[in-house]
């Protein structure tokens, strides 16, 4: 079956490149809808959606975009219109994926368009700043794909065409191959780390599947939290299991391993049922390849691999993290239940391991006891987070919510 790809870009500055992408998709048997998001110039030939259409979708005219004062404000108008039109085209069944090209301006707009599409719809951004720290995690959609546009700032060349043809093939191939999420099946979003450190996902996944859920487990390394937060914002989950909180601690100390300032807030805003726990609530993560911040240099330190390493928090810092987690959970318009294990929060804090600190653990437990007050419900379990007893308590809460209708088993 032929698929249609939305091609987005500024046709006044990248007309040859955008036409090359469209032609590559068409040579593979695909169809395209082209959207011009430029402001000043015009494409070499008419496109499906003109810049005037894009501005109109934002409630403006091109002249108003020009009169906005600078290109940043003008492109924000175009980004609003482009993202609205992207969502509309998908809702009407007219597109099966999108690809956008850009430098910093085009990428900024493309991120909004990608977020307008649900998970499972291929969304590719060819960008001169792909993988750059300029792009904050909370701007990324959950399943966005990016490719670095090497040599692509201005004009077609061999390197540029190699990149663009790969991207065109990737987005069209993805549109043909994608297995979309099952409609109607309730989904549980769960935050965790690898099973060498946290075992609850091993204990919980199959029982949740047996209850009729699809279970999506996210890796709490910044990008995982970004994806989970993005899907939560879309109302994708019947409930979220925020059982690992390291990303919040990372935000607090300025670590690059974070999912953005709004992490662990979407479920509260939407009223999505939340079960939370302090998994990894005693460690801060850093890139292994970067110098350890001076504040953490004389602390227990675990290099997990050549990418990520962790340092321990003190007892008072763990209390601060407990306070911050509570601050993010308490505004929830839906139910929140915090499950507090008293004997440890990951495999590295057990006796004989580098992060074992019974006094700081006790202070952390007391911190969560003090902070998890109304409207949060608190369950204290005398076990380690990796013990089956912890997961059993989580399942008991879920079963109660299923029984009283808090968790809907029909996804709408």
C-alpha positions, 0 to 999 in steps of 0.5 A: 500500500502506498504511503504519503509522507509530509515533507516540511522545510523552508523552500526559499532557502532549501528548495533543491534539498527538499525537492530531492527528498520528495523525489527520492520518496516518490522513486520508492513508490511513495507519495508526498505532501509538501509544506513550505514554512518559509517567510520571505521567499518562494519555492521554485514551483507550487507546493501542496501547502503554501507558506500562506496556508501555514501562517493562516493556520496560526491565525496570522498572515505572512505579512504579519509574520514579516512584521513580527520584528525578527526571524525568531518570532516569525518562525514561531508563528510558522511553527504554530501553523505547521504543527496544527496542519501536521496534526490535522493532516494525520487526523484526516488520514492524509499522511503516514509520516513526516520528514523535516529539514533544517538548521536551527530555525527549521529544527526548532519548528520541526520539533513542534511538528513531530510532537503533533503526531502520536507515537508510531507515526514515523517522524524524521528530522534531518538537522545540522544540530541533531544530537546537539546539547542545544536541543533540550530533552523536553522538546523531543517527541517520544519516538522521534528520529534524527540524523545529522545533516552533515555538509547540508547548510547550503546547497546539494552536494554528495555528502548532503545527498547521501544523508538526505537519501538515507533519511527519505528511505528511512521515513518511507520504510518506517511508514511501510513497516510500522506496527502501530500500537493496539487501539483500546488496550490500556498501557502502563508506563513504568520508569526503571533502570536496567535489571542488574540494578532494579528488579521490580520490572521483572516482577511486575511486567508479566503480572500486568500483561496477564491483567490485560495491560501493555507495559512500556518500561522506560530507562531513566537516563534522561531520554527515557524520561523525556519519552515517558513524559511526552506520552503521558502528556498525550494521555497515552497511559492508563497509569504511570509507575514512577518507581525511579526518581534519579532524573529528578535528582539530576535536574536538582544538581544540574546533571546533563542526564535529565529529562527536562524541568517538567519531568514527573508533572504531566501525569499530575496535570492530567490526573493519570493515576500514579504509583511512585517509589524512590528507586535510585533516589540516592544517586546522581548520574553523570557522563563517565567521560566528563570530569566528576563535579568537584562537589561529588569527587570524594563520594562513593562512585560507580562507573556503570560503563563508559557513558554513565556513572553515578555518585552517592547523595548525602542523607540531607540531599536525599531529604531534599530530593524527597521534598522535590518529588513530593512537590511534583506529585502533590498537585495531581488531580488524580490518585497518587500512591507512594510505596516506600521500601525501607531497606534499599532502593537499588542493587548497589546500595546493599551490604558490600556494594559501593553505595551502601550507606545505612545512615543515609538510607535511614535519613532518606526513608524518614524524609519520604515519610515526612513528605508523602502526606495528603493527598498522597497515599503512603505505603511503607514496606519493610523490604528492599525495592528489589524484593518481591514484597515491593512489587506485590504491594504495587500490584495490590494498589493496581488491583484496587484501582482496577476494581474501583474504576480508577484505572480504565481497562478500555483505552480512550 
